[in-house]
Amino acid sequence: MKLKLLPFLIISLSLILVSCNAEEELLEDKTQDFDERAWQREHSSRNALDWSGIYVGSLPCANCSSINMELHLNDDETYIKRTLYLGKGSLIFEETGFFSWDKNGNSVTLFNSESLESEIEKFQVGENQLFYLDKEGNRIEGDLADSYILKKVEKTTGLRNKHWQLKEANLLKVISFSDDLPNVPVMNIGEDNILGSFGCNRYFGSFEIQEDSLLIKNLATTLMLCQEDSLEQVLVKHLNRNHLIELQNADTLNLYSDNGKMQFVATYLDFGGND
């Protein structure tokens, strides 16, 4: 009788061993899969890259010269997007909302704040750049692929190639400038020079940017006789010095010095290289 049971015992033990091995392999596979997902999350764009900041680029346009785009991705997962359609006027379109990451943490989808279910655009997040994605979430391919990339810019890069309009000067007293004035002081900061107008006389000079400071130097002006001469003298004296920069959302520029504060607002976007 014992001999008859022996084969059954052997088979049962074999089945138990096979079952245990299968469970161990399954547990090992699950552990490996969990480790791979954890590694992917840790090394995703969301966790591994310094992705928050300002991105700019000129995208192809079907019915205009190009689309100048400026996109701010904020740490709280909100965004500000400004677009200018070159050849279609100087109107800047601004959109705000929030964005969400895909499950792998490598791409973001923009949503309009007015319609939480409305997807605006998708971008793959790379190191210091964003890749514009099509509606299916794929990278643009072909000859124009490099044109669908937004590059991250430094904070002070947002100063250049913009038309800055003086809004307020808090010097010896607060002086406000409204849009309906005929001659509002303006400033244009190029790649290596600065020029503008105080409302009557024009000025030009050079500048240096070091971290968060702007040193305006060698400022010269035209010598027209103007009713605003006294104000212009105050402005040129204040402007021609070193300033601490505070750039808010790339469209408000505060310049602080030991003599007071000047606040400018941007009136258009121009990333250079486009007419």
C-alpha positions as CSV (number, residue, x, y, z in Angstrom):
1,M,0.0,0.0,0.0
2,K,2.8,2.4,0.9
3,L,4.5,1.7,-2.4
4,K,1.3,2.5,-4.3
5,L,1.1,5.9,-2.6
6,L,4.7,6.8,-3.3
7,P,4.1,7.9,-6.9
8,F,1.3,10.1,-5.9
9,L,3.4,11.7,-3.1
10,I,6.2,12.4,-5.6
11,I,3.8,14.0,-8.1
12,S,2.2,16.1,-5.4
13,L,5.6,17.3,-4.2
14,S,6.6,18.1,-7.7
15,L,3.4,20.1,-8.2
16,I,4.0,22.0,-5.0
17,L,7.6,22.8,-6.0
18,V,6.5,24.0,-9.5
19,S,3.8,26.1,-7.9
20,C,6.3,27.7,-5.5
21,N,8.8,28.4,-8.2
22,A,6.0,30.0,-10.4
23,E,5.0,32.2,-7.5
24,E,8.6,33.2,-6.8
25,E,9.1,34.0,-10.5
26,L,5.9,36.0,-10.6
27,L,6.9,37.9,-7.5
28,E,10.3,38.5,-9.0
29,D,8.8,39.8,-12.2
30,K,6.4,42.1,-10.3
31,T,9.3,43.4,-8.2
32,Q,11.4,44.0,-11.3
33,D,8.5,45.8,-13.0
34,F,7.9,48.0,-10.0
35,D,11.6,48.8,-9.8
36,E,11.7,49.8,-13.5
37,R,8.6,52.0,-13.1
38,A,10.1,53.6,-10.0
39,W,13.4,54.2,-12.0
40,Q,11.5,55.7,-14.9
41,R,9.5,58.0,-12.6
42,E,12.7,59.1,-10.8
43,H,14.5,59.8,-14.1
44,S,11.5,61.3,-15.9
45,S,11.6,64.9,-17.2
46,R,9.2,65.9,-14.4
47,N,11.6,64.7,-11.7
48,A,15.0,64.9,-13.3
49,L,15.0,68.2,-15.2
50,D,14.7,71.8,-14.1
51,W,11.7,72.3,-16.4
52,S,10.1,75.4,-14.9
53,G,10.9,78.6,-16.7
54,I,10.4,80.6,-19.9
55,Y,10.6,79.0,-23.4
56,V,10.5,80.9,-26.7
57,G,10.6,80.0,-30.4
58,S,9.3,80.8,-33.8
59,L,6.9,78.1,-35.2
60,P,5.9,77.6,-38.8
61,C,2.6,79.3,-39.8
62,A,0.3,78.4,-42.7
63,N,-1.1,81.8,-43.3
64,C,1.5,84.2,-41.8
65,S,5.3,84.6,-41.7
66,S,5.8,82.7,-38.5
67,I,4.3,82.4,-35.0
68,N,6.4,83.9,-32.2
69,M,5.6,81.9,-29.0
70,E,6.6,82.6,-25.4
71,L,5.5,79.9,-22.9
72,H,6.0,80.1,-19.1
73,L,5.8,76.8,-17.2
74,N,5.4,77.5,-13.5
75,D,6.3,75.3,-10.5
76,D,2.6,75.2,-9.5
77,E,1.8,73.6,-12.9
78,T,0.1,76.7,-14.3
79,Y,1.2,78.4,-17.5
80,I,1.2,81.6,-19.4
81,K,1.4,81.5,-23.2
82,R,1.8,84.6,-25.5
83,T,1.7,84.4,-29.3
84,L,2.3,86.9,-32.0
85,Y,1.4,86.1,-35.6
86,L,4.1,87.9,-37.7
87,G,2.6,89.5,-40.8
88,K,-0.9,89.7,-39.1
89,G,-0.5,92.8,-37.1
90,S,1.0,93.5,-33.7
91,L,-1.7,92.0,-31.5
92,I,-0.4,89.6,-28.8
93,F,-2.7,86.7,-27.8
94,E,-2.3,85.7,-24.2
95,E,-3.6,82.4,-22.7
96,T,-3.4,81.2,-19.1
97,G,-4.4,77.9,-17.6
98,F,-2.8,74.7,-16.1
99,F,-1.0,71.8,-17.5
100,S,-0.8,68.1,-16.6
101,W,1.9,65.5,-17.0
102,D,1.5,62.2,-18.8
103,K,1.8,59.0,-16.8
104,N,5.5,58.7,-17.7
105,G,6.3,62.3,-16.6
106,N,7.8,63.3,-19.9
107,S,5.2,65.3,-21.7
108,V,2.8,68.1,-20.7
109,T,-0.7,69.0,-22.0
110,L,-1.9,72.6,-21.7
111,F,-5.5,73.2,-20.6
112,N,-7.4,76.5,-21.0
113,S,-8.4,77.9,-17.6
114,E,-11.8,78.8,-19.0
115,S,-12.5,75.2,-20.1
116,L,-10.9,72.5,-18.0
117,E,-11.7,69.8,-20.5
118,S,-10.2,71.7,-23.5
119,E,-6.7,70.6,-24.5
120,I,-4.7,73.4,-26.0
121,E,-1.4,71.9,-27.0
122,K,1.1,69.2,-26.0
123,F,4.9,69.4,-25.5
124,Q,7.5,66.8,-24.8
125,V,9.8,68.2,-22.1
126,G,13.5,67.9,-22.9
127,E,16.6,69.4,-21.3
128,N,16.2,73.2,-21.7
129,Q,13.8,72.8,-24.6
130,L,10.2,71.8,-25.4
131,F,9.2,69.7,-28.4
132,Y,5.8,70.7,-30.0
133,L,3.7,67.6,-30.4
134,D,0.9,66.8,-32.8
135,K,-2.7,66.0,-31.7
136,E,-1.7,62.3,-31.2
137,G,1.2,63.3,-28.9
138,N,4.0,62.5,-31.5
139,R,7.0,64.7,-32.3
140,I,6.9,66.6,-35.6
141,E,9.1,65.0,-38.2
142,G,10.5,66.0,-41.5
143,D,12.4,69.0,-42.8
144,L,10.6,71.4,-40.4
145,A,11.1,69.3,-37.2
146,D,13.7,71.7,-35.8
147,S,11.3,74.6,-36.2
148,Y,8.9,73.0,-33.7
149,I,11.2,73.5,-30.7
150,L,10.9,76.1,-28.0
151,K,14.2,76.9,-26.2
152,K,14.5,77.8,-22.6
153,V,15.9,81.2,-21.9
154,E,17.5,82.8,-18.9
155,K,15.6,85.3,-16.8
156,T,17.4,88.3,-18.2
157,T,17.1,87.1,-21.8
158,G,13.5,88.3,-21.7
159,L,14.8,91.9,-21.6
160,R,16.2,91.8,-25.2
161,N,14.4,92.4,-28.4
162,K,11.4,94.0,-26.8
163,H,9.7,97.4,-26.9
164,W,9.5,98.6,-23.3
165,Q,7.1,101.4,-22.4
166,L,7.6,103.4,-19.2
167,K,4.6,103.0,-17.0
168,E,5.8,104.6,-13.7
169,A,8.9,106.3,-12.4
170,N,9.2,106.5,-8.6
171,L,12.2,108.9,-8.3
172,L,11.9,112.1,-6.3
173,K,8.2,111.7,-6.7
174,V,5.9,109.2,-8.4
175,I,5.3,110.0,-12.1
176,S,2.8,107.8,-14.0
177,F,2.5,107.5,-17.7
178,S,-0.7,106.4,-19.4
179,D,-1.2,104.8,-22.8
180,D,-3.2,107.8,-24.1
181,L,-0.3,110.3,-23.7
182,P,1.1,111.4,-27.1
183,N,4.7,110.8,-26.2
184,V,5.3,108.1,-23.6
185,P,9.0,107.3,-22.9
186,V,10.1,104.0,-24.4
187,M,13.2,101.8,-24.3
188,N,14.4,99.1,-26.7
189,I,17.1,96.7,-25.5
190,G,18.9,95.0,-28.4
191,E,21.6,92.4,-28.4
192,D,24.4,94.9,-27.4
193,N,22.8,98.4,-27.5
194,I,20.0,100.3,-26.0
195,L,18.0,103.1,-27.5
196,G,14.7,104.8,-27.0
197,S,12.9,108.1,-26.5
198,F,12.0,110.2,-23.4
199,G,8.9,111.5,-25.3
200,C,10.8,114.2,-27.2
201,N,14.5,113.6,-27.3
202,R,15.9,110.2,-28.3
203,Y,18.7,108.4,-26.5
204,F,21.1,105.6,-27.2
205,G,23.9,103.8,-25.3
206,S,25.3,100.5,-24.3
207,F,24.6,98.0,-21.5
208,E,25.9,95.0,-19.6
209,I,23.9,92.3,-18.0
210,Q,25.4,90.5,-15.0
211,E,23.1,88.0,-13.2
212,D,20.2,90.1,-12.0
213,S,21.7,93.5,-12.7
214,L,21.5,95.8,-15.8
215,L,24.3,98.4,-16.2
216,I,23.3,101.1,-18.6
217,K,26.3,103.3,-19.7
218,N,27.5,105.8,-22.2
219,L,24.0,107.2,-22.6
220,A,23.7,110.1,-25.1
221,T,20.7,112.0,-26.2
222,T,19.6,114.3,-29.0
223,L,19.4,118.0,-28.1
224,M,16.0,119.2,-29.1
225,L,14.2,121.9,-27.1
226,C,11.2,120.3,-25.4
227,Q,8.6,121.3,-22.9
228,E,9.5,118.1,-20.9
229,D,13.2,119.1,-20.6
230,S,13.3,119.0,-16.8
231,L,11.6,115.5,-16.7
232,E,13.9,114.2,-19.4
233,Q,17.0,115.3,-17.5
234,V,15.7,113.4,-14.5
235,L,15.0,110.3,-16.5
236,V,18.3,110.2,-18.3
237,K,20.2,110.8,-15.1
238,H,18.4,108.0,-13.4
239,L,18.6,105.6,-16.4
240,N,22.3,105.9,-16.9
241,R,23.5,103.7,-14.0
242,N,23.4,100.2,-12.6
243,H,20.0,98.7,-11.9
244,L,18.7,95.6,-10.1
245,I,16.4,93.8,-12.5
246,E,13.0,92.4,-11.5
247,L,11.2,90.8,-14.5
248,Q,7.6,89.8,-13.8
249,N,6.1,87.3,-16.3
250,A,8.3,88.7,-19.1
251,D,6.0,91.7,-19.6
252,T,6.7,93.9,-16.6
253,L,10.2,95.2,-16.0
254,N,11.2,96.9,-12.7
255,L,14.6,98.6,-12.6
256,Y,15.7,99.5,-9.0
257,S,18.7,101.7,-8.2
258,D,19.9,103.8,-5.2
259,N,17.9,106.7,-6.7
260,G,14.5,105.0,-7.0
261,K,12.5,102.7,-9.3
262,M,11.3,102.7,-12.9
263,Q,8.6,100.3,-14.2
264,F,8.3,99.4,-17.8
265,V,5.7,97.2,-19.6
266,A,6.4,95.2,-22.8
267,T,4.2,96.1,-25.8
268,Y,5.1,93.4,-28.3
269,L,7.1,90.2,-28.7
270,D,10.1,89.9,-31.0
271,F,12.5,87.0,-30.7
272,G,14.8,88.4,-33.4
273,G,15.6,87.2,-36.9
274,N,12.2,88.0,-38.2
275,D,10.9,91.0,-40.1
